[in-house]
Each structure stands twice: as structure tokens, then as C-alpha cells.
Amino acid sequence: MYTYFFKRFIDFCIALIALLCIGWFLVFIAIWLHFANRGAGVFFFQERVGKDEKIFKIIKFKTMTNERDANGNLLPDAQRLTKVGKFMRSTSIDELPQLINVLKGDMALIGPRPLLIKYLSLYSEEQHRRHEVRPGISGWAQCHGRNAISWTEKFKLDVWYVDHCTLWTDIKILWVTILKVIKRADINSGTTTTMEAFNGNN
């Protein structure tokens, strides 16, 4: 009952209240990024895979510039990530616009993180099960290492969540997420600024 009705209702109410309370803060951040991103824009939109493998556009604050090399190719992430962007990522402020995705029903507050479309063909049958629930702003895998664990470990944790989704589990994940944000833990993979791409083996 919780998964099929109450979870969506609770998510909608919390997201709406949160947006009403922090709307002024989001406007402030948007103005700040307008100048910090050197003309690259304020918001980042990208197609991701949602519940039942339906495609939607995720909304995040943009943390990188669009700077390119002499050949017109985007510079590496580490070079395009601004100081403001690095702070936004370490505090997870860049994720706050996803509350709009929650309102729309694309996402939940808690669930497996929505990933790129190109990964769909690389999943095993078991890994595909992560799409049986709405993707979340935070999830069970984020509580157990975030970007510091392997893709294989992440997917196992995602599927565990699908089979153990309860109100108590979501409350626990929310609490651990808050603690990790405060501590700024597990932001990077250890080798790159962002998580390495999934190739079907890692």
C-alpha cells in the first residue's frame, strides 16, 4: 500500500512544501550561477530513465561551463567544473531542482538514482529491476557509498531497495542522506570528478 499510493502522496506534499519554503533560495542560487557559469546557463536538463523505463528530463543546477578546446570539443569535467559548482556538488544543492521532477511524478524523494539512456542495453535482467520504482533524489546506494562504490555494488543496492521499500526504509535513507550531505561524504569516485561511465562490467 505504501509503495503504490502513500509514497507518491507523501513525496508530492513534501516536495511542494519544500519548494514553497526554499523558493527564494533557489532564485538566489540561479542568479549566482548566471554569473559563475560564464554564460553556460543556470539549469542542466538531461534525458534519464524513470519508472518502467520511461524517459523523462531531469532538472539540476548547472555546475560546469561550456568551455571547449581549439577543436571545439568540451574540456574535461575537472576543468569545466567551477568553484561554485564544486561547492554545489559537495553540498548537493545542485540536486534541489529535482523537487520539480518529484512534483511532476517523474521522480520520488527516495529511490534508485535515474541514469543515462545509453546504459539500458548494458543492464542484466536483475539490474533492469531498478526501474520497477520511481527513481529518487537520494537512495539506498547513496547511503552506502554514493560515487565511492562500484556500479555493480550500486545496482545490487538499488534492487535491494525495490524489494524492501517501506516508509521506515525511506525515513532511514533520508536521515543518512542528510548526515552525508553535512559531512560532504562520498562525492567523488576517487579517480575522477564525476562517476566513471558504466560499461556493463564495472
TAHU-V808372 format. One record per run of one state. SS is the DSSP state (H for helix, E for strand, C for the rest). FROM is the first residue (numbers start at 1). LEN is the number of residues. If there is no record, write none. Layout:
SS FROM LEN
SS FROM LEN
//
This chain:
C 1 1
H 2 35
C 37 6
E 43 7
C 50 1
H 51 3
C 54 1
E 55 7
C 62 2
E 64 1
C 65 3
E 68 1
C 69 5
E 74 1
C 75 2
H 77 4
E 81 1
C 82 1
H 83 9
C 92 1
H 93 3
C 96 2
H 98 7
C 105 2
E 107 4
C 111 5
E 116 1
H 117 6
C 123 4
H 127 6
C 133 2
E 135 4
C 139 1
H 140 4
C 144 2
H 146 3
C 149 2
H 151 13
C 164 3
H 167 17
C 184 19
//
